[in-house]
Amino acid sequence: MQAQIVLLPGDGIGPEIVEQAVRVLRAVGEKFGHTFAFDAQLLGGASIDACGVPLTDEALAACNAADAVLMGAVGGPKWDGVEPARRPEKGLLALRKGMGVFANLRPCTIHRQLAGACPLRPDILSEPIDILMLRELTGDIYFGKRSRSADRAYATDEMAYSREEVSRLARIGFENAMKRRKRLCSVDKANVLECSRLWRETVQEMAKEYPEVDVTYMYVDNAAMQLILHPAQFDVMITGNLFGDILSDESAAIAGSLGMMPSASLGAGTRGLYEPIHGSAPDIAGKDLANPLGTILSAAMLLRHSLGLEAEAAAIENAVEKVLDAGYRTADIWSEGCTKIGCAQMGEQVAMQI
Ligand code: NAD
């Protein structure tokens, strides 16, 4: 296959980690006979410095013409003084909106080699944890009307969802559940919120199309508790923007290591935006200390969700496991008895395993 992939390295450690993900993708291309064409574009502070804005129309057009987009991270102290409308993070929001990506997918798995970094008790980890958290990304209270009274003593934020917004997210949830363990948990607050009642009705309606999927419904307060008490019960979880914001960070904390966590943001077609969940880590930028595995695992998600290359995606995930088995660790995940290596060496090790 031939595929066009836009790279948005961004700021801080972004260029270092994206370079290693590209190295791994090239290794996959060689092994499986694919040609990946890479087109690097500017985003965030790098784009502000070169073009005066955090995302140019040309960069966005390149993303929308590509098969997939792989991003590093944006932001850093250099741009903290920039006016709010032109800050690096605005570039990321404009990118998500401009690409029409409305579903954020975050896998939460605990690599057994790193179980020590998980804050949960070992007995809770006796069953494997493999959750795919799906958060709606472009609706909900974050995009509703806001108001503040003249005396500044009263404020409102409107929560709103349409059936269409819920159903397109739920569809991705059900399709992913079918490819996984066929369990889906829909998280809402339907005992209180009208938006949640619409959410639940829409999911219940769609569930009829997927009789093989075992669907459960959980209130968000209980879901927050169950994620800690018994995380192995979950396969795919779907939820709205606000609840998903909180629960996806909770699931990231369970996995224990920021540098290891990938994500995908998908829209209506197969094109997607892939990025590690962490930021630009300015404190370690340019020192070859960053963990590139979150970005490398994001590249695996890119192969799976945008290019339909399941075996190739699994090859990356297996290679990461083998490198961890061999005891290689970047500084952020290092522990006694392991071999400490830098960002570039980590990329090289994964590429070698492929
Ligand atoms: P951060 O995620 O960049 O860093 C938090 C801590 O984790 C730091 O100590 C950092 O060194 C460490 N860390 C993060 N990623 C790592 C990796 N791959 N390997 C090893 N260590 C890693 O969060 P922050 O410090 O709050 O934010 C720094 C900048 O990143 C800010 O400008 C913020 O706005 C931006 N940010 C961007 C994104 C994004 O691009 N999606 C997300 C979050 C924050």
Residues whose N, C-alpha, C, O or C-beta is under 5 A from the ligand:
A	BS01	NAD	G72 A73 V74 G75 G76 L258 G259 I277 H278 G279 S280 A281 P282 D283 I284 L289 A290 N291 D332
